[in-house]
Structures are given as structure tokens and as C-alpha cells.
Amino acid sequence: MKNINGFVAEKYNTSDYERVNSEVYKHGSIFVTSLSFQQEPELGEGVDAEHISQYPLEDLLDRFTVYISDFYKELNVNTSACHLEFAGFDLASIQNLRQIIGKHVYNRKVRINNADHIELVIE
């Protein structure tokens, strides 16, 4: 994942969402934010926004204790830019996730004690 940016969806301008701070909103009892990014097929990720790769996305969800709450199907068509909404039950999780904006996120294989492992890299 590269070119990671914040994204403000139109739905955030409705009364269903309360703005908490820059690009973070409260929707009922959860906190949400949206990000856009490009995948890197050369690193095993999907080739376009219609085919968003499970990894490293799944590892990000685990690391920051968040989940995907909207796939923006109408935006993720015929484009290389992916758009996703992330949700969490506490504000800190969403704020911590937003720290990946502007960074490069990918998985790499490392060998530890003669066994291969996958490591999430955020740089």
C-alpha cells in the first residue's frame, strides 16, 4: 500500500455522523475514518480497486484493532485508487490507524529460527 491519504466521504456531511476531529467521525457508538491508497501488485497486492488484496490490509486491521465498515463499491470501480472506511470502538484506535497516512505499508517475509514468517512493515 502506498500513496495513503485521508478521504472525506460525502456521507460524513449528514446528521448521521458527528465530526470528532480532522477526518474522524462518530457514527452511533463507533468511530470511523476513510482512507485512499494504491496497491502494489509487485508486492503481491491486487491490481486494481475492484480487487483489494487481503494482505497487508488484514494485518493493519489486527495491528490497530479496527475493521472495514464500508468498501465504497461505487468508488472502487475502474481505478487504481482504493477507498475504504475503517471503524473502531474507541477513538484512539482510529487515530493510531491514521498515522499510516503518507507512509508505505507492506508485508515482507522474514526467517526466524529456520521458519518463514510474515512481518507487517510501516515506513
Solvent accessible surface area in square Angstrom, and as a share of the most:
residue,aa,sasa,rsa
1,M,4,0.02
2,K,77,0.33
3,N,85,0.43
4,I,1,0.01
5,N,78,0.40
6,G,26,0.25
7,F,47,0.19
8,V,66,0.38
9,A,5,0.04
10,E,144,0.64
11,K,57,0.24
12,Y,8,0.03
13,N,115,0.59
14,T,67,0.39
15,S,118,0.76
16,D,92,0.48
17,Y,31,0.12
18,E,111,0.50
19,R,157,0.57
20,V,54,0.31
21,N,55,0.28
22,S,69,0.44
23,E,44,0.20
24,V,1,0.01
25,Y,15,0.06
26,K,68,0.29
27,H,69,0.31
28,G,65,0.62
29,S,86,0.56
30,I,27,0.14
31,F,30,0.13
32,V,1,0.01
33,T,0,0.00
34,S,0,0.00
35,L,0,0.00
36,S,17,0.11
37,F,3,0.01
38,Q,52,0.23
39,Q,16,0.07
40,E,12,0.05
41,P,63,0.40
42,E,128,0.58
43,L,84,0.42
44,G,66,0.64
45,E,13,0.06
46,G,14,0.13
47,V,110,0.63
48,D,40,0.20
49,A,2,0.02
50,E,91,0.41
51,H,114,0.51
52,I,42,0.21
53,S,25,0.16
54,Q,111,0.49
55,Y,102,0.39
56,P,5,0.03
57,L,15,0.07
58,E,62,0.28
59,D,34,0.18
60,L,0,0.00
61,L,24,0.12
62,D,100,0.52
63,R,130,0.47
64,F,30,0.12
65,T,106,0.62
66,V,11,0.07
67,Y,82,0.31
68,I,30,0.15
69,S,47,0.31
70,D,38,0.20
71,F,108,0.45
72,Y,7,0.03
73,K,158,0.67
74,E,132,0.59
75,L,68,0.34
76,N,9,0.05
77,V,73,0.42
78,N,136,0.70
79,T,45,0.26
80,S,61,0.39
81,A,34,0.26
82,C,0,0.00
83,H,27,0.12
84,L,0,0.00
85,E,6,0.02
86,F,0,0.00
87,A,0,0.00
88,G,1,0.01
89,F,146,0.61
90,D,70,0.37
91,L,51,0.25
92,A,56,0.43
93,S,12,0.07
94,I,0,0.00
95,Q,72,0.32
96,N,66,0.34
97,L,0,0.00
98,R,42,0.15
99,Q,113,0.50
100,I,1,0.01
101,I,56,0.28
102,G,68,0.66
103,K,84,0.36
104,H,55,0.24
105,V,0,0.00
106,Y,30,0.11
107,N,34,0.18
108,R,113,0.41
109,K,137,0.58
110,V,38,0.22
111,R,153,0.56
112,I,92,0.47
113,N,142,0.73
114,N,130,0.66
115,A,44,0.34
116,D,77,0.40
117,H,83,0.37
118,I,107,0.54
119,E,64,0.29
120,L,23,0.11
121,V,13,0.08
122,I,50,0.25
123,E,112,0.50
